[in-house]
Amino acid sequence: MDPPTSDDTAVAPYGRHPHLPTKTVYGVFNTPLNAVWDTVAPQICELLQARKIRYSAIKTARFITHDILALLEANGVEGAVVEWYEGAVEKLSGPHLLRVTNDTNPTHYVRRFLTTALGMPIATAETEAADAQGSVTLFFHENKDKHGAPSAKVFGVSNCHVLREDTTGAGAPPQHVRLAGFRRYQRGLDEIKACVGGYGTDAELLAREIVELEAKPKSEDPEEVAEDEAAVEAKREKLTKVKKDIGISVDVLGRKYTKDIGTFEVDAARFKAQFKGNVVDLGYKFAPRQLADMFYPQSAGRTAFKFPANRQLRINDCVTRELLAVPGCFDSNGEPCLIVMKDGNTTDLTVGRYAGLEAYLCDDLGVESIELAVYNYDKQSGPFSAKGDSGSLIFDGEGCMVGILHSGMPKGGSNHVTYATPAWWAIEQLKLKYPHADFNRIAF
């Protein structure tokens, strides 16, 4: 197919392959562009503004006009492909808490939205009225207050726009943050009902099968008799377990990063008994081997990812800005990549690909920012995020923090790019207010 014939029109596909191929977006690492991006990207922004062209996001491999190609070539970057598409960045806000159980517990999956694991859904009265909900990024212990006095307070972190409607003011009175807004709570109840209903169906079927086997005329074949007796015993054991399972109970300065970070003090009475620190429950959406294959698609490459025991991944470090630019794993084509995941209020656990270079955004009011961009892993895996996932922690396969999710760019009904504040920068901002913050405690 010939390249575009002008800055804003492209030749339609034709010939033997009239349809555009399905493409997977990869991050940009180890190219001539990486070394000059901090210089080139602001120049592209200025070029667009000078021509009165409004833009929402400038990301690697997402450029427009031959002037930009000339600008790239002047900086030693040749062979770039340019594209323009329509899009807008969109914010993704959306008794004792339960403990995170072993994955053998029948309530393990359905109780996740009511536990102290990261990604827990939250809402405030003023934001929930607009159906805005979000997720908890991480927890930290204050240790000492601003006067230096000992403090036993534990704080939760999320996007500021998850906690308040007006994110521009200061000194606003505190308000209660509650676990799960109405919509998320109702979804949780539906999941529980479906789970219990499924167990009921299993129990009823097992009971019928046992009755039928016991009523079956005794065979003269000893082997068949032994087989039937073993089947009855096995089904009785399964029925006993299913009946037990049916007793289910609802037991985040100068670089223009988005400072959409808010904190709230957690209720010790509700958290203390079950608090485990910054742990993510990976749930059952992905099998261990499936996640391992997604994180390290090249079998001969680095294989540091180990699926955690009981599916509980501890968050234990933060990826620095330098390490974000030089990932340690390679894809099936031998290209460097950084695979990440997040557990959010709306889409649960998802896997994505870090873009490699920071994205430059501009909102409807002309406010510019610099963000981490995460692409969907592939077409089959679905969107990395959706409305209501704001505040979710983005992390790598070793439990290292990468970013705090706050917005996305929808296309065709779902996000195809997700934006986040770098975790290393967010931690720096939190420590300005809480200099003694400890993010690694495993007990309240």
N, C-alpha and C positions, 0 to 999 in steps of 0.2 A: 504494500500500500504506500502511495506517495505521501510525503509529509504535508501538513497544512499549507494551503496556497496563499493564506494571508494571516494576519494577526488574530482574526476572530472567526475564521471559517475553516472547516476541515473537510477533506474529501471523504465521502461515504465509502464504507467497505464494499468491495466488489470482487468478482472473479470466483475462484474455487472456494474461498473462505469468506462469505459475505457477512458473517457475524463477528463482532468483536470478541476476542478470546477472554476467558475468565482469567483474571490476574490476581496474584497475591502481592500485597504491598510489603516490601522489606525495608528495614532501617538502612540509613546511609552511614557507613563507617569506612574509615581508611581510604578516602578518596581525596583528590586535590581540593574539593569543595570544603571538606571538614576544617582544613587549616585556615581558610579565609572566610568562613561563614559569618563570624561575628562582625566582619567588615562589610561583606557583601549584602547580607540581609537588611541592615539599616539603610543601605544605599538603594535597595529595591523599594523599600517603604517610601523613601523620599521621592523616588522616581514616579511611583504611582500617585502620590499626593500632589506632585507638581502637575500631573496631567488630570488631576481631579477624578482619579479612579478610586472608588471605594473598595476596600478589601476587608475580608473577615479574617483570613489566615494566610500566611505564607509559610509553606513547609517545603522541605527538600523534595525535589522533583515535581513541584507544583508551581510553575512559573508561567508568565505571559509576556508576549511581545518580543520581537527580535532585538529591541534595545537592551532587554535584560540578557539575552544571549551574548550580545556584544560586551556587556558589562562583565559577565562571567568569564568570557574569553580573555578579557583584559586582566583578569585576576588568575589566569592560568587554568581555567576550567573549561574544557571543550567536550563536545558530544552530548550536552544536556538536552533532554526532551522537555518541551514546554507544553503546559496544559492550562486551561481556564475552565472552571466549573462554578456553578452557583451553589452557595451554601451560607449558613449563618451559625455562629457559635451559640449554644444554648446551655444555660445552667441546668444541672441535673439534680436539683434538690427534690428531694423527697423525705403483790406479796414478795418475798425474796426472789432474786433472779436465780435461774437454774444453773446447775453446774454443767460443764462440758463433759459428756459421758464418753465411755469407751464406745467404739463403733459396733460392739456386739449388743449394746443396749437397744431394744426395739424403738425407744423414743428418740434415738440419736439425731435423726434428720429433722423430725418435726419440731423438736424443742430448740433448734439452733437460733431462732429469732428471739428467744427468751433467755439466752445464756449471756455470760460475760465475755464471750469471744469477740474479737475485733470484727467489725462489719455489722455489729448489732444495729438494728433500725431505730432511729430516734425522730422525735418531732416536738415542736413547741406549740403552744396554743395559737400564737399569732401567725406562725407559718403554716400550720396544718389547715387553717381556714382557707388557704389558697391551694390546698392539697400539695404542699411542699414538704417533703420528708427527706431524710438523708441517713447517713451511716456514721458510726464512730470510727475515727482513724486509728487512734491509739490512746493509751493511758499513761500517766506519769505521776510520781509522788513529788509534792512540792518540797518536802524536807525542812526548808526554812522559809519564813515569809519575808516580805520586803523590808522588815525591820530587823531581820536576823534571828528572830525567835523561832524555836523548834515548831514545826508544823506537821501534823499527821494527815493533812488533806491530800486526797487523790483527785486528779482532774482528768476529764475526758477531753479529747480534741476532735473537732469536726470542722466543716466549712462554716464560716461566719454566716453565709446566706442560708444555711440550714437552720441556724439558731435565731436569726432575726430577719424581719422584713426589711428594715432600714439598716443597711450596713455602712452608712456614711457617718453616722453620728457617734459620739463618744459619751461615756458616762451614763448610758441608758440603764435603767433599773434592772436588776436581775429577774429572771423568770424561770419557771420550772421547765426542765427538759424531761420528757417522758419516753419510755421505751415503746416503740412502735406506735405510729399514728393509726387512725381507725382503719385505713385501707390495708396497711400491712398486717394489722392484727387480724382483720377479717380473712385475709389470705392465709394466715397461719392457722386459723380455726378450720378453714376449708381443707388445708393439708392434713390436719389432725383427723378430721372426719373421714377423709378419703382413706387414710392409713388404717383407722379403726375399722372402717367398712371392709377394707381388703382383708384384714385379719378375720373378720366375721365370716366372710365368704369362704376363706381357707378352712376355718373351723367346721363350718357346715358341710363342706365337701369331704373333709377327712372323716367326719362322723358317719356320713352316708357310706363311704368306701369301707369303713370298718364293719358296719352292719352287714353290708353285702358280702364281705369276705367271710364273716362268721356264719352267715346263713347259707353259704355255698355248700352243696353236698360234698361230703368228704370223698376225696379221690382215692382210688386204690393204688395210685402211684405214690410211693413214699417221698419221692423227690418233689412232686407237686404239693403234697401235704406240707412238707418242710418249708417250701417256698411261700405258701399261703400264710403259715404261722409266722414266718419271719416278716412278711408284709404287714400283718396285723400288728405285731409288736412295734415295727418301725413307725407305722401310722399313729399308733397310740402315743409314742414318744413325741411325734410331731404335733399331735393334737394337744398334748399337755403343754408344750412350749408355746403354741399359738394362743391357748387360753390364758397363759401367763402374760403374753405380750399384749393381749386385749386389755389388760388392766393398765392401759396407757394413761399417763397423767401429764398435765402441763406444768410438770414439776419445775489535727494543722498549720540591701536597700537600693540599692541603686540599679539593679539590673532589670527592673520593671516586672519582676515576678509577681504573680497574683497573690496578694496577701489576704486570702479568703480563709482565715484561720480563726476559730473561736474556741474557747475553753469553758468548761462547766465543772463544778465540783460534784463528784458522785456521792450518792447516799451510802454511807458506810454500813448502815443497818441492812441494806439490801445487797450490797456487794461483798462485804468482808468474808462471809463464810465460803463463797464459791469462787472468789477472785483467784485467777491463775497468772495474772500479768498479761503481756501482749502476745496472745496466742490466736491463731487463725484456725478455725475448724474447716478443713478442706471438703467435708461432706462426701456425698456419693455421686456427684455429677460426673466426675471423671474417675476412671479406674487408675490405680497406681501406675500400671505400665503405660497407659495412655498419656498421663501427665509427663512421665519420664521421656517418652518419645517426642512430645511436643516441646519440652524444654531443651532437649539435646538431640535434635533430629539427625545429627551426623554420628553414627555409631563409633567412629574412630576418634571423635573429639572428646572434649572434657565431659566427664560424667559425674560431677560433684553432687547432682541432685539425688537425694534419697527420700523416698516417700516417708513421711514421719509416722511413728507409731501412733496408733489410734487416730490417725488423720489430723493430729494437732501440730501445726507448724509454729514454732516459736519465732517471733520477730526479735532478732538479736543484734542488728547492726544497721548501718545506713550506707548506701552506695554514694560515694563522693562524686563531685562533678567530673573529676579526672577519669574515674573509673567508668562513668556513664559513656564517655567517648571511646573507651577501649574495652569492649566486652570480651569475655573469655571463652565464648562458645561459638560454634560455626554451624551453619545450616547444611542441608544436604548437598548444596552446590559449593561448599567450602567457603562461603561468605560469612564474615563475622555477624553476629546477631545478639540481641539481648531480649530474651523472652521473659515476660512478666505476667503476673496475675493479680486479681483483686477479688474480694468477696464483698458484694454490695447488697443494699436493701432490695433492689428490684431484680437484678439479674443473677444474684448469687455468685458462685465462683466462675470466673471467666479468665481466659488466657489471651494475651495480645503480644504485639511486637513493638518495642520501643523504636521510634523513628531515627534515633541516632544523632540528629541535630535539633536544636531547639526551634520551636515554631514562633513566628511573630504574628500576633493577633491584633485586630482593631475592631472595637465594638460599634454599635449604632451611634454612640455619642462621640466617637473619635478617640476613645481612650485606648491606648496601645499597651500591650503586655507581651511578655516572653514566657512561653510555656513548654513543658515537656509534652510531646505528642506520642500517642500510642495508637497503632493501627490494629484493626481486628486481625486475629491470627490467620484466618482464612475464611473463605465463603461458607464452608460447612459448619464452622464453629459459631457463627452468629456474631452479633455486636458485642464488643468488649464492655459497653456500658449503656445505660438508658436513664431516663428521668427517674430520680429517686435514689441514684447511686452516689450522689455528691457526698464527699467526706470519706469515701472508701480509700483505704490504704492500698497503694500499688507496690508490689514487692516482687523480688526475684525468687528463684527456686531454692535459694539458701536462706530465705527469711530475712533478707536485707531490704530495708525500706528504699523505694525508688521515688515515689511521689504521692501527693494527696489529690485525688480526683475532684474536679470541680465543674467541668463543663464538657460539652461534646458538640460535634458538627453532624447533624442528622442528614441523611440522604435516603430517599426511598422508604421512609417510615422508621428508620433506625439509624443509630450513630455509626458512621464509618471511621471517624477519628475521635479520640478522647483526649482531653487536655488536663494537665495536672501541674501543681506547684512542686518544684523539686523538694524532696524530703530533706536533703541536707540543708537547704536554705530555710525550710520551715522549722527545723529543729533549732537553727541559729536564732530565729525570731522568738521562738518559745523560751529559749534560755535568756533572752534579754529581759523578759518579764519574770521568769522563774529560773534564776541562775543556779539553783541547786537541784534542778529537776533530775530525777532518776527514771529512765525509761526501761530499766531492766529488772526491776523487782518482780519476783514471782509470787509474792504473798502481800496481802493488804497491810 
